[in-house]
Protein backbone atom coordinates (compact mmCIF):
# COMPACT_ATOMS: atom_id res chain seq x y z
CA UNK A 1 0.00 0.00 0.00
CA UNK A 2 1.29 3.44 -0.93
CA UNK A 3 0.01 6.61 0.77
CA UNK A 4 0.79 10.08 -0.63
CA UNK A 5 0.27 13.34 1.25
CA UNK A 6 1.70 16.81 0.64
CA UNK A 7 1.57 20.49 1.51
CA UNK A 8 1.27 20.23 5.28
CA UNK A 9 3.28 23.45 5.69
CA UNK A 10 4.46 23.02 9.25
CA UNK A 11 5.96 26.37 10.18
CA UNK A 12 7.74 27.81 13.21
CA UNK A 13 4.64 29.73 14.30
CA UNK A 14 5.91 33.20 13.36
CA UNK A 15 3.69 33.40 10.24
CA UNK A 16 0.34 31.96 11.25
CA UNK A 17 -0.78 28.63 12.63
CA UNK A 18 -0.28 25.23 11.01
CA UNK A 19 -2.79 22.39 11.13
CA UNK A 20 -3.48 20.92 14.56
CA UNK A 21 -1.98 17.67 15.82
CA UNK A 22 -5.48 16.10 15.71
CA UNK A 23 -5.02 15.62 11.96
CA UNK A 24 -1.96 13.45 12.57
CA UNK A 25 -3.78 11.25 15.09
CA UNK A 26 -6.66 10.77 12.65
CA UNK A 27 -4.16 9.95 9.91
CA UNK A 28 -2.41 7.33 12.04
CA UNK A 29 -5.72 5.67 12.89
CA UNK A 30 -6.84 5.74 9.27
CA UNK A 31 -3.63 4.07 8.02
CA UNK A 32 -4.24 1.03 10.21
CA UNK A 33 -7.81 0.64 8.98
CA UNK A 34 -6.73 1.03 5.37
CA UNK A 35 -3.96 -1.54 5.79
CA UNK A 36 -6.43 -4.07 7.18
CA UNK A 37 -8.81 -3.57 4.27
CA UNK A 38 -5.95 -3.73 1.79
CA UNK A 39 -5.06 -7.16 3.19
CA UNK A 40 -8.25 -8.63 1.71
CA UNK A 41 -7.29 -10.09 -1.65
CA UNK A 42 -8.98 -10.47 -5.00
CA UNK A 43 -9.74 -14.15 -4.36
CA UNK A 44 -11.56 -13.29 -1.11
CA UNK A 45 -8.76 -14.43 1.19
CA UNK A 46 -7.08 -12.35 3.89
CA UNK A 47 -3.28 -12.01 3.86
CA UNK A 48 -1.67 -9.23 5.89
CA UNK A 49 0.28 -6.61 4.00
CA UNK A 50 4.04 -6.73 4.36
CA UNK A 51 4.66 -2.98 4.17
CA UNK A 52 3.10 0.46 3.95
CA UNK A 53 4.98 3.21 2.14
CA UNK A 54 4.11 6.82 2.98
CA UNK A 55 5.38 9.47 0.56
CA UNK A 56 5.61 13.05 1.82
CA UNK A 57 5.39 14.86 -1.51
CA UNK A 58 6.86 18.25 -0.69
CA UNK A 59 6.09 21.31 1.43
CA UNK A 60 5.88 19.23 4.59
CA UNK A 61 8.10 21.46 6.70
CA UNK A 62 7.86 25.12 5.71
CA UNK A 63 10.98 27.15 6.52
CA UNK A 64 9.95 29.80 3.99
CA UNK A 65 7.11 31.15 6.12
CA UNK A 66 9.30 32.40 8.96
CA UNK A 67 10.10 35.90 10.17
CA UNK A 68 13.51 34.60 11.29
CA UNK A 69 14.70 35.28 7.72
CA UNK A 70 14.21 38.96 8.52
CA UNK A 71 16.63 39.05 11.47
CA UNK A 72 19.43 40.39 9.29
CA UNK A 73 19.43 43.63 7.29
CA UNK A 74 20.48 44.25 3.67
CA UNK A 75 23.99 45.54 3.04
CA UNK A 76 25.39 43.86 6.15
CA UNK A 77 27.77 40.86 6.27
CA UNK A 78 25.13 38.81 8.10
CA UNK A 79 22.41 39.41 5.49
CA UNK A 80 20.74 36.07 4.74
CA UNK A 81 17.66 35.27 2.71
CA UNK A 82 16.54 32.16 0.78
CA UNK A 83 18.09 33.67 -2.37
CA UNK A 84 21.51 34.65 -0.95
CA UNK A 85 24.75 32.64 -1.22
CA UNK A 86 24.13 29.07 -0.02
CA UNK A 87 27.88 28.51 0.48
CA UNK A 88 28.17 31.09 3.23
CA UNK A 89 28.03 29.53 6.73
CA UNK A 90 25.25 31.94 7.73
CA UNK A 91 22.88 30.35 5.19
CA UNK A 92 22.95 26.85 6.67
CA UNK A 93 22.94 28.33 10.17
CA UNK A 94 19.75 30.26 9.44
CA UNK A 95 18.08 27.23 7.85
CA UNK A 96 19.09 25.12 10.85
CA UNK A 97 17.68 27.69 13.27
CA UNK A 98 14.33 27.78 11.47
CA UNK A 99 14.18 24.00 11.01
CA UNK A 100 14.85 23.35 14.69
CA UNK A 101 12.14 25.86 15.60
CA UNK A 102 9.68 24.00 13.34
CA UNK A 103 10.60 20.60 14.77
CA UNK A 104 10.18 21.90 18.30
CA UNK A 105 6.91 23.70 17.52
CA UNK A 106 5.36 20.53 16.09
CA UNK A 107 7.04 17.94 18.28
CA UNK A 108 3.73 16.25 19.18
CA UNK A 109 2.51 16.05 15.56
CA UNK A 110 5.82 14.74 14.26
CA UNK A 111 6.04 12.14 17.03
CA UNK A 112 2.72 10.76 15.84
CA UNK A 113 4.07 10.57 12.29
CA UNK A 114 7.39 9.08 13.40
CA UNK A 115 5.79 6.49 15.67
CA UNK A 116 3.05 5.29 13.33
CA UNK A 117 2.56 1.61 14.13
CA UNK A 118 0.34 -0.44 11.87
CA UNK A 119 -0.87 -3.59 13.60
CA UNK A 120 -3.52 -5.72 11.95
CA UNK A 121 -4.94 -9.21 12.60
CA UNK A 122 -2.70 -12.07 11.52
CA UNK A 123 -5.72 -14.15 10.48
CA UNK A 124 -9.27 -13.11 9.60
CA UNK A 125 -12.18 -15.10 8.24
CA UNK A 126 -14.67 -12.22 8.19
CA UNK A 127 -14.55 -8.48 7.70
CA UNK A 128 -16.63 -8.12 10.86
CA UNK A 129 -15.54 -8.58 14.43
CA UNK A 130 -11.88 -7.89 13.71
CA UNK A 131 -11.67 -5.36 16.56
CA UNK A 132 -11.66 -8.18 19.12
CA UNK A 133 -8.80 -10.01 17.45
CA UNK A 134 -5.73 -9.99 19.70
CA UNK A 135 -3.41 -11.95 17.43
CA UNK A 136 -1.84 -9.03 15.58
CA UNK A 137 1.04 -8.69 13.16
CA UNK A 138 3.01 -5.47 12.71
CA UNK A 139 3.32 -4.12 9.19
CA UNK A 140 6.55 -2.36 8.20
CA UNK A 141 6.04 1.37 7.66
CA UNK A 142 8.44 3.40 5.52
CA UNK A 143 8.31 7.21 5.26
CA UNK A 144 9.90 8.99 2.28
CA UNK A 145 10.40 12.74 1.83
CA UNK A 146 10.50 14.58 -1.51
CA UNK A 147 10.94 18.36 -1.63
CA UNK A 148 8.70 21.11 -3.03
CA UNK A 149 8.93 24.87 -3.36
CA UNK A 150 8.69 25.67 0.36
CA UNK A 151 11.19 23.06 1.56
CA UNK A 152 13.59 22.86 -1.41
CA UNK A 153 16.48 23.83 0.88
CA UNK A 154 16.58 20.22 2.09
CA UNK A 155 17.88 19.21 -1.32
CA UNK A 156 21.00 21.38 -1.11
CA UNK A 157 24.15 19.20 -0.99
CA UNK A 158 26.88 19.72 1.59
CA UNK A 159 27.83 18.67 5.11
CA UNK A 160 26.07 21.55 6.93
CA UNK A 161 22.83 20.65 5.16
CA UNK A 162 23.40 16.93 5.86
CA UNK A 163 23.36 17.81 9.56
CA UNK A 164 20.02 19.58 9.17
CA UNK A 165 18.55 16.66 7.22
CA UNK A 166 19.77 14.24 9.88
CA UNK A 167 17.62 16.06 12.44
CA UNK A 168 14.62 15.84 10.11
CA UNK A 169 15.20 12.13 9.45
CA UNK A 170 15.28 11.48 13.19
CA UNK A 171 12.27 13.68 14.01
CA UNK A 172 10.04 12.17 11.30
CA UNK A 173 11.44 8.64 11.33
CA UNK A 174 12.24 8.76 7.62
CA UNK A 175 13.45 5.67 5.75
CA UNK A 176 16.25 7.60 4.09
CA UNK A 177 19.66 9.01 4.92
CA UNK A 178 20.78 12.57 5.47
CA UNK A 179 21.83 12.90 1.83
CA UNK A 180 19.91 15.50 -0.23
CA UNK A 181 16.18 14.81 -0.31
CA UNK A 182 14.98 14.13 -3.87
CA UNK A 183 12.94 16.54 -5.97
CA UNK A 184 12.36 14.16 -8.85
CA UNK A 185 12.04 10.39 -8.68
CA UNK A 186 15.02 10.25 -11.03
CA UNK A 187 17.06 11.54 -8.07
CA UNK A 188 16.24 8.41 -6.04
CA UNK A 189 16.12 5.17 -8.09
CA UNK A 190 15.10 3.07 -5.08
CA UNK A 191 12.08 5.26 -4.36
CA UNK A 192 11.29 5.42 -8.08
CA UNK A 193 11.17 1.63 -8.21
CA UNK A 194 8.83 1.47 -5.23
CA UNK A 195 6.38 3.89 -6.87
CA UNK A 196 6.69 2.16 -10.23
CA UNK A 197 5.43 -1.05 -8.61
CA UNK A 198 2.18 0.84 -8.01
CA UNK A 199 2.28 2.36 -11.53
CA UNK A 200 2.72 5.80 -9.92
CA UNK A 201 4.91 8.70 -11.01
CA UNK A 202 4.97 11.69 -8.66
CA UNK A 203 6.62 15.02 -7.97
CA UNK A 204 5.55 18.16 -6.16
CA UNK A 205 4.25 19.97 -9.24
CA UNK A 206 5.77 23.40 -8.64
CA UNK A 207 7.84 22.88 -11.77
CA UNK A 208 4.83 24.22 -13.70
CA UNK A 209 4.51 27.36 -11.56
CA UNK A 210 7.09 29.85 -12.78
CA UNK A 211 6.31 32.23 -9.92
CA UNK A 212 7.59 29.58 -7.51
CA UNK A 213 10.11 27.74 -9.69
CA UNK A 214 13.23 29.22 -11.24
CA UNK A 215 13.25 27.78 -14.76
CA UNK A 216 16.81 28.87 -15.51
CA UNK A 217 18.45 27.74 -12.27
CA UNK A 218 16.27 24.75 -11.34
CA UNK A 219 14.79 23.63 -8.06
CA UNK A 220 17.82 24.19 -5.85
CA UNK A 221 17.53 27.93 -6.35
CA UNK A 222 15.14 30.53 -5.03
CA UNK A 223 12.28 31.86 -7.16
CA UNK A 224 10.35 35.14 -7.21
CA UNK A 225 7.68 33.63 -4.98
CA UNK A 226 10.24 33.20 -2.19
CA UNK A 227 11.12 36.89 -2.35
CA UNK A 228 7.46 37.97 -2.31
CA UNK A 229 6.70 35.66 0.63
CA UNK A 230 9.60 36.85 2.78
CA UNK A 231 9.65 40.55 1.90
CA UNK A 232 5.89 41.12 1.63
CA UNK A 233 3.81 38.49 3.41
CA UNK A 234 6.22 37.65 6.24
CA UNK A 235 7.33 41.24 6.77
CA UNK A 236 3.93 42.93 6.62
CA UNK A 237 2.63 42.05 10.13
CA UNK A 238 6.03 42.95 11.64
CA UNK A 239 6.01 46.36 9.98
CA UNK A 240 2.43 47.03 11.07
CA UNK A 241 3.31 46.15 14.66
CA UNK A 242 6.40 48.35 14.59
CA UNK A 243 4.80 51.39 12.94
CA UNK A 244 1.40 51.18 14.64
CA UNK A 245 2.03 50.15 18.27
CA UNK A 246 -1.49 51.24 19.20
CA UNK A 247 -2.93 48.16 17.46
CA UNK A 248 -3.83 45.25 19.71
CA UNK A 249 -1.84 42.01 19.76
CA UNK A 250 -4.92 40.17 18.47
CA UNK A 251 -5.11 42.29 15.31
CA UNK A 252 -1.41 41.76 14.62
CA UNK A 253 -1.76 38.00 15.09
CA UNK A 254 -4.69 37.93 12.67
CA UNK A 255 -2.67 39.84 10.07
CA UNK A 256 -0.04 37.13 10.51
CA UNK A 257 -2.50 34.64 9.01
CA UNK A 258 -2.30 36.42 5.66
CA UNK A 259 -0.67 33.43 3.93
CA UNK A 260 -3.66 31.23 4.83
CA UNK A 261 -6.28 33.41 3.17
CA UNK A 262 -8.20 31.85 0.28
CA UNK A 263 -8.71 32.73 -2.45
CA UNK A 264 -5.35 34.46 -2.77
CA UNK A 265 -6.98 37.34 -4.63
CA UNK A 266 -8.92 38.09 -1.45
CA UNK A 267 -5.75 38.79 0.56
CA UNK A 268 -6.36 42.52 0.68
CA UNK A 269 -9.96 41.93 1.80
CA UNK A 270 -8.56 39.96 4.75
CA UNK A 271 -6.37 42.90 5.74
CA UNK A 272 -9.28 45.30 5.33
CA UNK A 273 -11.58 43.02 7.31
CA UNK A 274 -9.27 43.10 10.33
CA UNK A 275 -9.77 46.84 10.46
CA UNK A 276 -13.52 46.66 9.98
CA UNK A 277 -14.30 43.85 12.41
CA UNK A 278 -12.08 45.20 15.18
CA UNK A 279 -13.86 48.55 15.26
CA UNK A 280 -10.78 50.61 14.43
CA UNK A 281 -10.94 54.17 13.13
CA UNK A 282 -11.16 54.61 9.37
CA UNK A 283 -7.84 56.42 9.16
CA UNK A 284 -6.15 53.29 10.51
CA UNK A 285 -7.09 51.50 7.31
CA UNK A 286 -5.24 54.12 5.30
CA UNK A 287 -2.18 53.78 7.51
CA UNK A 288 -2.10 50.01 7.10
CA UNK A 289 -2.60 50.30 3.36
CA UNK A 290 0.32 52.74 3.18
CA UNK A 291 2.54 50.19 4.93
CA UNK A 292 1.55 47.60 2.32
CA UNK A 293 2.26 50.07 -0.48
CA UNK A 294 5.62 51.04 1.04
CA UNK A 295 6.67 47.41 1.26
CA UNK A 296 5.59 46.89 -2.35
CA UNK A 297 7.71 49.83 -3.46
CA UNK A 298 10.76 48.49 -1.58
CA UNK A 299 10.14 44.98 -2.90
CA UNK A 300 10.23 46.12 -6.52
CA UNK A 301 13.57 47.86 -5.96
CA UNK A 302 15.31 44.77 -4.56
CA UNK A 303 18.28 43.67 -6.65
CA UNK A 304 17.06 40.08 -6.67
CA UNK A 305 13.67 41.17 -8.05
CA UNK A 306 15.23 43.32 -10.75
CA UNK A 307 17.53 40.44 -11.72
CA UNK A 308 14.50 38.20 -12.29
CA UNK A 309 12.79 40.72 -14.58
CA UNK A 310 13.27 39.59 -18.19
CA UNK A 311 13.64 42.19 -20.92
CA UNK A 312 10.94 42.35 -23.58
CA UNK A 313 8.77 39.83 -21.69
CA UNK A 314 5.64 40.46 -19.63
CA UNK A 315 6.74 38.13 -16.84
CA UNK A 316 5.84 37.58 -13.18
CA UNK A 317 7.86 40.59 -12.06
CA UNK A 318 5.94 42.84 -14.44
CA UNK A 319 2.60 41.42 -13.28
CA UNK A 320 3.50 42.04 -9.65
CA UNK A 321 4.66 45.53 -10.51
CA UNK A 322 1.34 46.35 -12.15
CA UNK A 323 -0.63 44.93 -9.20
CA UNK A 324 1.41 46.80 -6.60
CA UNK A 325 1.25 50.06 -8.54
CA UNK A 326 -2.53 49.75 -8.83
CA UNK A 327 -2.68 49.24 -5.06
CA UNK A 328 -0.49 52.29 -4.43
CA UNK A 329 -2.64 54.57 -6.60
CA UNK A 330 -6.05 53.26 -5.54
CA UNK A 331 -8.24 54.06 -2.54
CA UNK A 332 -9.08 51.44 0.06
CA UNK A 333 -12.72 51.27 -1.06
CA UNK A 334 -11.74 50.86 -4.71
CA UNK A 335 -9.25 48.13 -3.76
CA UNK A 336 -12.00 46.29 -1.87
CA UNK A 337 -14.43 46.59 -4.78
CA UNK A 338 -11.79 45.50 -7.27
CA UNK A 339 -10.89 42.45 -5.22
CA UNK A 340 -14.56 41.49 -4.94
CA UNK A 341 -15.09 41.91 -8.68
CA UNK A 342 -12.10 39.68 -9.45
CA UNK A 343 -13.38 37.14 -6.94
CA UNK A 344 -16.89 37.05 -8.39
CA UNK A 345 -16.16 37.37 -12.12
CA UNK A 346 -12.80 35.72 -12.65
CA UNK A 347 -11.95 33.40 -9.77
CA UNK A 348 -12.62 29.77 -10.55
CA UNK A 349 -10.74 27.95 -7.83
CA UNK A 350 -7.14 26.79 -7.72
CA UNK A 351 -5.43 26.11 -11.03
CA UNK A 352 -5.39 22.52 -12.25
CA UNK A 353 -2.24 20.87 -13.59
CA UNK A 354 -4.10 17.91 -15.09
CA UNK A 355 -3.11 18.79 -18.66
CA UNK A 356 0.53 19.00 -17.60
CA UNK A 357 0.35 15.34 -16.68
CA UNK A 358 -0.37 14.46 -20.31
CA UNK A 359 3.15 15.60 -21.19
CA UNK A 360 4.96 13.69 -18.47
CA UNK A 361 7.38 11.17 -20.05
CA UNK A 362 6.08 8.54 -17.61
CA UNK A 363 2.60 8.99 -19.12
CA UNK A 364 3.68 9.41 -22.75
CA UNK A 365 5.91 6.33 -22.61
CA UNK A 366 3.22 4.33 -20.77
CA UNK A 367 5.47 3.75 -17.75
CA UNK A 368 2.88 4.96 -15.24
CA UNK A 369 -0.89 4.88 -14.99
CA UNK A 370 -1.12 7.46 -12.24
CA UNK A 371 0.53 10.89 -12.33
CA UNK A 372 0.56 12.65 -8.96
CA UNK A 373 1.37 16.26 -8.11
CA UNK A 374 0.91 18.41 -5.03
CA UNK A 375 1.52 22.18 -4.79
CA UNK A 376 -1.86 23.66 -5.83
CA UNK A 377 -3.62 22.59 -2.59
CA UNK A 378 -6.53 21.63 -4.85
CA UNK A 379 -7.36 17.94 -4.37
CA UNK A 380 -8.21 16.44 -7.76
CA UNK A 381 -8.88 13.17 -9.54
CA UNK A 382 -8.95 13.61 -13.33
CA UNK A 383 -9.21 10.79 -15.90
CA UNK A 384 -6.45 11.08 -18.50
CA UNK A 385 -6.96 8.14 -20.83
CA UNK A 386 -8.10 4.54 -21.24
CA UNK A 387 -8.58 1.96 -23.97
CA UNK A 388 -11.84 1.42 -25.86
CA UNK A 389 -12.09 -2.13 -24.53
CA UNK A 390 -10.89 -1.14 -21.11
CA UNK A 391 -10.00 -2.97 -17.94
CA UNK A 392 -9.07 -1.37 -14.64
CA UNK A 393 -5.41 -1.74 -15.62
CA UNK A 394 -5.91 0.44 -18.71
CA UNK A 395 -7.27 3.47 -16.88
CA UNK A 396 -4.93 6.41 -16.44
CA UNK A 397 -5.51 9.27 -13.98
CA UNK A 398 -4.05 12.52 -12.77
CA UNK A 399 -4.20 13.12 -9.01
CA UNK A 400 -3.44 16.11 -6.88
CA UNK A 401 -2.70 15.22 -3.28
CA UNK A 402 -4.30 18.38 -1.94
CA UNK A 403 -3.14 19.75 1.39
CA UNK A 404 -3.22 19.66 5.19
CA UNK A 405 -3.85 23.32 5.83
CA UNK A 406 -5.72 25.93 7.83
CA UNK A 407 -7.74 28.23 5.58
CA UNK A 408 -9.51 31.51 6.17
CA UNK A 409 -12.03 31.39 3.34
CA UNK A 410 -14.14 34.32 2.17
CA UNK A 411 -17.82 33.50 2.68
CA UNK A 412 -20.04 33.69 -0.41
CA UNK A 413 -22.96 35.31 1.46
CA UNK A 414 -22.56 39.10 1.27
CA UNK A 415 -18.83 38.95 0.50
CA UNK A 416 -18.67 42.76 0.66
CA UNK A 417 -19.00 42.34 4.43
CA UNK A 418 -15.57 40.67 4.35
CA UNK A 419 -16.47 37.66 6.48
CA UNK A 420 -13.88 34.87 6.57
CA UNK A 421 -14.51 31.39 7.94
CA UNK A 422 -11.59 29.32 9.30
CA UNK A 423 -11.36 25.56 8.80
CA UNK A 424 -8.74 22.86 8.36
CA UNK A 425 -8.43 20.59 5.34
CA UNK A 426 -6.84 17.12 5.17
CA UNK A 427 -6.53 14.92 2.09
CA UNK A 428 -4.59 11.82 1.11
CA UNK A 429 -4.14 9.40 -1.78
CA UNK A 430 -3.79 5.62 -1.51
CA UNK A 431 -2.57 3.21 -4.19
CA UNK A 432 -2.65 -0.59 -4.22
CA UNK A 433 -0.81 -3.21 -6.26
CA UNK A 434 -1.20 -6.84 -7.22
CA UNK A 435 -4.30 -8.26 -5.51
CA UNK A 436 -4.40 -5.83 -2.58
CA UNK A 437 -7.70 -4.23 -1.58
CA UNK A 438 -9.61 -6.89 -3.55
CA UNK A 439 -8.14 -5.58 -6.78
CA UNK A 440 -8.94 -1.90 -6.29
CA UNK A 441 -6.13 0.28 -7.63
CA UNK A 442 -6.58 3.49 -5.63
CA UNK A 443 -8.75 5.51 -3.29
CA UNK A 444 -8.70 9.11 -2.09
CA UNK A 445 -9.84 10.62 1.17
CA UNK A 446 -10.49 14.26 1.99
CA UNK A 447 -11.93 15.83 5.11
CA UNK A 448 -12.35 19.11 6.93
CA UNK A 449 -12.07 20.09 10.60
CA UNK A 450 -13.58 23.12 12.26
Secondary structure, 3 states (H helix, E strand, C coil): CEEEECCCCECCCCCCCCCCCHHHHHHHHHHHHHHHHHCECCCCCECCCCEEEEEEECCCECCCCCHHHHHCCCCCCCCCCCCCCCCCHHHHHHHHHHHHHHHHHCHHHHHHHHCCCEEEECCCCCCCCHHHCCCEEEEEEEEEEECCCCCHHHHCCCHHHHHHHHHHHHHHCCCCCCCCCECCHHHCHHHHHHHHCCCEEECCCHHHCCCCCCCCCCCCCCCHHHHHHHHHHHHHHHHHHHHCCCCCHHHHHHHCCHHHEECHHHHHHHHHHHHHCCCCCHHHHHHHHHHHHHHHHHHHHCHHHHHCCCCCCCCHHHHHHHHHHHHHCCCHHHHHHHHHHHHHHCCCCCCCCHHHHCCCHHHHCCCCCEEEECCCCCCEEEEEECCCCCCHHHCEEEEECCCEEEEEEECCCCHHHCCEEEEEEEEEEEECCCCHHHHCCEEEEEEEEC
